[in-house]
């Protein structure tokens, strides 16, 4: 989980428990038990609770305690209820430390004993792994407490044997990544998991194997996630870089006027059929991943944000090459653009609003001089202003617009606090394409 998101979830979680006073009684006993054992474990007994306190416990633990004179709650039950809640991405240790505002402590003798035992366990585990990126990742996680550390420690306390199995599969996964093969053909996650573990669901989201594989892949293939990129889209991107398709069909891009070539040099006849019939095609990550190279029928490729604008341009300029993310900059858009030859020039046009500028910035930073911002000038913005006023939250997003090419537009939007949308610019975009000598009927 992104650190900023994790902090927000933890804050919400602590607020939930502090709003229900009975949890202070429970948490104090849990903290004492933790101090004795050196980990989450054992059972807690609460007695003398009034009806309201029993009802408060019933809410989170999903069990009717209304008639109980005393209530016994095990560490296992606490863990299960936490995993079934909206706070599943954080641990009880994190919750307790945030709730009391201080680190959890254990008795000195027990702490030293547990430390030596843990060091011995992970030392033996690491010695059994071959040298490589997987082993390097695990060593850095343990040393620097990176993403995955808390989950690994939790698994270690619950079942060292299970942890050994899971980490073994993550190490094996590293050696089996499709990107390491000669063909580098993407594999579906379920197929990959079945090949590595024998279980197609082993690396699914929410499962321990999936969480640790995700942590490893993000460390190796992922950069920090921009705020404007959703967690799901970021995950798609990281897995795709590793040669794994989490879902090959729901992430797509609209395209028109392209030729596709497989690794063996053969032409993708399906794309040829759409081109011959002058029809756009929706390409999924699965299809894109099976292509080695993409070429446009025109020298320049025009990328737009809005599907209506895309449809008009395709209709007016059947000799052109156009791409559309359907309102979003999905991974499929980037994956397709990456397949074009290095000499290809992209022209991008999007909405003139904070979100649109951030999409333009992301593309410009990725493709540098290969990408030209299409008519990103203040007069165009002012001429096509809508009546949609931007609230303070959207205006604040402008602070993340940093590239020099967008500064004048950023200032204009901040000043006017209104958006200008592509649909209002269709006529101007068509005139611009005629000046580019794009063929049309």
Steps between C-alpha positions, in 0.01 A plus 500: 500500500615853425642660817262796480199270461623273781524800733145609416360148557684470831367838613144397409546168682623661822214752489253211467630326813542817705138589434405176680645510856484125560798449270732679741427223753563235237811664356666550841470127568622415150799728549586331831471158338725615218759612755503154657505295179700729272233466230124504442359184656296342778150601612350795684207481745285807564248499784264752656413672173173690469257443214634787289856371530391150400317646198812692400701178494226325306528754219862430407516132593168423328381293795210557738641561848180656640439225756861411584610558859864472390648512153802299383680622189795317347784653299392277212147641509638853508716431196214342304264790570768752403561322169126500429472873571581808294821530704650175368811665355637592845603286797393487864847609602465818294152561640607456861802726462294771334218461755727546803745733327806296597689189384403156627750361748584151621695376798873531443575129538218398268596767247859376486390138474254578219759712318757221499244244391377724218854578383583129488181418308553761229872428481431135418222599259720741306792257486278256313414746222719543191668835442281730295249783502247309708746435780628859480143626536427290810826604665420868440144458632628344822782751535313820409145396595363572154154413371418141593700505824201520734319222313812280511536557876133426556527174305817411688318533832199303381671224304870497406433193284237680294726804465782278376267352236371839383845659475624192319234549236583871467866404441391245243270757337800727449675237291185426296400855403394517133724804447801275563406259224631535145157571352393732781139422420266619779324239711175524688545514875300180554715311247818635656383408851407151390843451341681620813283354777253259344216726620363757249368718782814500717603853399149652491440841656435476873686173543829490683683375192351779291595768752863388521535449125357849452748646749788333316386610154444859614851511643649366180284647224300780655576864550314705758131520415385846385194630684299516180557128431262264677635216713347246260654665193838518673476127580413426136809692390739328740380151410504580128864612526574156646318331211187412697145589402282537808201533268542503127164637387372779728798729436472626144561778248317618188716509188459582134733481201762257629689194379607236750786250477572190705841393626551277193440798269156393382224756463203496739222439249226606740643851519541502122131423466397792719734728308368383164144567615603838647373404844646566845590204721508454876828335596539320831825448687488137394505592131762773546723265697499253211625763255867577445460822304234753401514739207257773404369544150592868538834647599366667814276348767230710665398409854184648651332473837135500392326219302261742328792704367671175395191391306471831314868506406485141374196584290650820357855372447492131397865513390618601848608304807317568827502361854260565787512402866124548533536774760783335694870434456480126543799268484373373164554848350862509614564137404373567147698824461813316616463261205541777239849556348730746676467753216121524539374844604189514721269802520288510813183700565297481821260699712624828645437426866730388785453131430559552127823689561627222725432243226684718247791539743524126558516435125753777440726372775481147362553576129699825523568651155301226329180653636367842401228673700233585245368858525574538870484880494310749716300658210354158417410446863337842538306464175347167607427564867204304636270595784642220715665663801784319671473447874795559733597133502535485123686831483747369758595222257663767285783512754619166358534642147874566480623481138583831334278445193186504717575788735311770307196272468525410868498867598206577270290216642591604853393855420173419319413192712307355208549199272510489120404169341609332178149466364484878459828499306418239234471750215832662589670162532377403154638823352829432672517151347438643153802724550695186594394362159325201652291340227121535526195452288 
